[in-house]
Each structure stands twice: as structure tokens, then as C-alpha cells.
Amino acid sequence: MFKRLFSKNINIPTLRLSGVIGQAGFMRSGLSISSLNKLIDKLFADKKAPAIALIINSPGGSPTQSSLIAKKIIDLAKKKNKKVLSFVEDVAASGGYWLACAGDEIYIDSNSIVGSIGVISPGFGFVDLLKKIGVERRVYTSGKSKSFLDPFKEEKKEDIERLKKIQEQIHDNFIDYVKKRRGSKINDSKIDEIFSGLFWVGQKAIDLGLADGLGSVNEIIEMKFGKKAKAKIIDQKKSFLQRRLSSSLIDSDEILQKIEEKFIWSRYGL
């Protein structure tokens, strides 16, 4: 717990991490180290702030981007000697939970979905479709594994086995990270269940040690720092060109991205 010896207004710099984790582009949303780098620096710029806060609402995404974002926050927290408080809204699952664990303490709502500590690689197979429409696919490669998991070719047993090995390596990294960040808070008697890829709601997540308590960002900040303390949102404004184009241009790549994002959110009923 923090000392409550504050008599004047206290601003707690707060960064909202909302959306699917992955590379963002000029017209794309998404949480990535490139899009968040300057915002994270700004988050830690206030020397007088006794802590910083993260508001998380993410179903996951890229494990690498999750790791890079969390590492930057953890490293700066150590350098600046700041406590980090994480607050989960609808969901902090998979990579979203990786981000939540960048906090020293994690607070959730009674309806928040938390967990999904695992790795998934969704995809499609179009082999029968090509046969049906009479299209022959021609691919020329140098290296027998260059067309690894080609969705237009029959699945190969060795490709699936290799993918599973890659997933297991990432899953092990995820488990090690959560154990390091949550430490003795994790319920050892439920360790296999916790790291199975399942997810939980509210109090159950707290019982398993995945979160520290129930409470919104305003409630917890007031409890820890007094009634004059409040969250100060650190935000990034869109440029004039981005605002104009985002409302007028939609390309096929953006449509596919939206479909993929909807699929990721839908796994958690959202």
C-alpha cells in the first residue's frame, strides 16, 4: 500500500491500452511499441507523480509487441522509481494480460475477463475452394520449407508439429513472465489450470492470483492517494490528415483487419 500523506491535488498519469495488439499503420489502429513509444515516455515524465496507471482493454494479439510494450513500461518504472497500477476494463486476455502484468498491482471489475495465458495461431485452408473454381496455384520456392503452412496447399504433418513447437516456446516465455511478475500471488495449487489457456471472470481471477482486487481506476487512486487525487489521461492526438482520411477512406486491407479484430474479440463474447 502507498502512504496517504498528500494534501494537495495529485495527478496520476494514466495510459489507456485498448484494442488488439499488433503493428499499427498510418490508417490502422493497434497497440504496438512504435505507436506507444512516445506515449510511454510521456507517461513517466511527471517527476512528482507517486505512481502511474494503465487502463487495459485488450483481447491480445502479437506476443512480441506485448513483450516489447510491457518491457518498456517495466524498465522505465524501475528507472524512475514509480509504482505501476493496472486496471482491467472488459478484458485483459492473452497479450492483454501480458500488458496488465507490467503493473505491480492489477485491479479488475467484477465482470472483467482475465487470463487466457496461451498461444493461438488461427488460419484458413482454401484447397477445396481452388479445386471447385478450377484454379491451379503455382508457387516456386528455394528451400523445402519456404511455403510453410501455405493455406492453398494440403496441411503437412511436419509443418503442424513445427508450429506447435514454436507455440510451446512462446507459451513457456509467457508462463515465465507471469510467474516473475506475479510471484507468490499465483495460486500454486491451481498452476496447471492457470497456464492452460483458460480465462476467468472477476473474483475467480483474484482467487487464482491473476489480479489483486476489485475496483475502478478512480476508486483505487482515491483510496491510495486521497480524495484530491485523480487520473490524468495521457493521450495522442490524431493529425489533421489522419482525422480527415480515417473518416473517408476504407481499403480492403483495413476491412480484413477489422474482420480479424472482430474474431479475436468474439472469443471472449465481446
N, C-alpha and C positions, 0 to 999 in steps of 0.2 A: 504493500500500500504506500501511497505517496503522502507526504506531510501536507497538512491543510493550513499552512501558515501564510495565506495570501489575503491581503486586504484591499487590493486594487483589481481592476479589470485584467483578466488573464485570457490571452488568445492562444488556443491550441491549434497550430497549423494542421490542416486535415486534407488528405488527398483521397478523392473518390476513384476507386479502381473498378470500373463497371464495364462488362462486356466479355466477349470471347478473347482469349489470349492468343496473340499471333501477330505477324508482321502487319503493320498498318501502312497504307499508301496515301497518295495525295487525296483520293476520294474515299478511302476506306477507313472505317472505324477499326478498333482493335487495340489491345493492350500489348505494347512491345517496349523494349528498352530504348529504342530510338525515339518513340513518341513520348516516352515518360522521363527521359533522362534529365531534361532541364526542369521539369516539374518536381522531380525528387530533390534536385539541388535546392530549389526554391523552398521546398517543404522544410528543409533543415537550416534555412538561412537566418531564422529568428533566434538569436543567441539567448534571449530572455525566456523563451518558451520552455516550461518544465518538461514537456513531452510533445510528441507528435501523434497523430491518429490516422488510421487508414479505414475507409469505408469500402467494404468489398461486396460486390455482387457479380460473381462470375462462375460459369459452369465449367471453366477450364479451357484447355486449348494446348498450345505448344509447351512442352516441358522445358525446352531450352529457354524460351522467353520468360517463363515463370521463374526459373532459376536465376536468370540474369537480373530481373527486376527485384526479386527478393534479396539477392546478394547485395545489390547497390544500397537498398534500404538498411540492411543489417550492418554493412560496413560503415555507412555514414552515421548510424546510431551509435556505434562504438566510438567513432572518431569524434563526434560532437557530444558524446556522453548524454544521449537522450533516450528516454523510455519510449517504446512504441506500443500503442494500443490499437488492436484490430477490432473492427465492428462489422459483423456479417449482417447483410440485409436478407434477400431471398435465398441466396445460395452461395456457398464457398465450397465447391466440389472440384476434385481432381486438381488441376493447376490453380483454381481459385483458392483451394485450401492451402496450396503451397504458398500463395501470396499472404494468406491470413497468418501463417506461421512465421512470417517476418516480424510479427508483433510479439512483444514479451508477454502480453495477455490478450486473450481472444474473448470477445463478448458477442452474444447472439440473441436473436429474438426467439420466442417460444416456438415459432413456426419456421425458423431458418433451417435449411438443408445443409448439412455439413459432412464432409468425408470424401468418399469415392477415391481412396488412395490406391490408384491402379493406373494401368495404361491401356488405351484402346486405339486401334487403327482401323477405322471404318473405310469401306470401299465398295465398288460395284464391279460386276462382271458383265461384259457385253458380247460374249462369244456367240450365244444363240441368236442375239439380235442381228449380228453381222450375217450369220447364215440365212436368217429369214429374209433379209432385204437383199441378199445376193452380193454382198460386198466382201472383197478379199483384202485383208490387211497385209501390207508388206513392210517389214522392218528389217533393216540391215545394221548389225552391230559388230563391234570389235570387242571381244570379251564375252564369254558364255553367259555371264550373269547380268549383262548390261540392261536387259529387258526384264529385270526383277519385278515380279508381281504385275505384269502387264495386264490391265483389265480386259483387253481384247483377245487374250490367249487363255487356254486352259490353265488352271492352277497347277503348280508343281509342288510336290511334297517337300522337296528340299527348300523351296522358297518360303513355304509356311513355317518350316522348322527354323529357318534363319531369322524370320520376322519375330517369332516367339522368343528366340534368344536375345534379340535386340530389346524387345519389350521387357524381358526379365531384368536386363541390365538397368534400364531406366527405372523400373519398379523398385529395384534394390536401392538405387540412388535416392528415390523418393522416400522410402522407408527410413533410410539412414538419416536423411534430413529432418523428418518429422520426429524421430527419436531424439536427435540432437536438440531440436528447438523446444520440444515439449517435455523432454526429460522424464523425471519421476511422476509427472502428471498423468502419463499414459497408464491405463488400467492393464497391468501385466497379465491378469487372468483372462483378458479378452484380446490378447495381442494378435492372434491369428484372424479373428473376426475384424478387428480394426483395420488390418492391412489387406483385407480380402477384396477391396474394391466396392464394398457396400457403403451406403450413406445413411445418415440418421437425422432426426428432427429434434430441435430444442434440447430439452433436459436430458434425453438419452445421450446426445453428443457430449454433454457436460459430464455425465456419469462415466463415459468411456475415457475422459481426459482429453477430448479433442477441443474443448472450449473451457473457459474459466467461469462463466456465469451468464445470466440473462441481463439485458439492459441495452438501451439505445445510446448513441454517442453523446447526446445532451445529458441524459441521466447520469452516466458514468463520469463524464467530465465534471459535472456539478458536484457529484459525491466526492470526487478525489481532490478537486481544486477550489471548491466553494461556489456559492451562488453567482459570483461575478465572472466566473469562467465560462467561456463559450468556444465552440468550434469555429475556426476561420478557414473556409474552404479555399484551397489553392487550386486555381483553375487555369486552363489555357484557352484563350480566345481564338476563334477561327478568324483567318484573314478575310478581307472583303471578297476576294476572288473565290475562296473556298465556300463562303456563305452563298454566293450567287450561283456557283456551279453545282453545289450539293443539292439544290432545290430544282435544278433544271436538266441535269444530265444523269442518265442511268444506262450503263452499258451491260453487256452480257456477263462480263466478269463479276460485276457488282451483284447481279441477280443470283449467280451461282454462290457467291459468298454469303448472301442473305439466306439462301436455302440451307447452306451448311451450318450457319449460325443457328437457324431455327431448329435444325436436327439436334445440335448439341444441347440447346436449352430444353428441348422436349424430353430428353432423357430424365429430367427432374420434374416433369409435369408443368413446365413453365412456357 
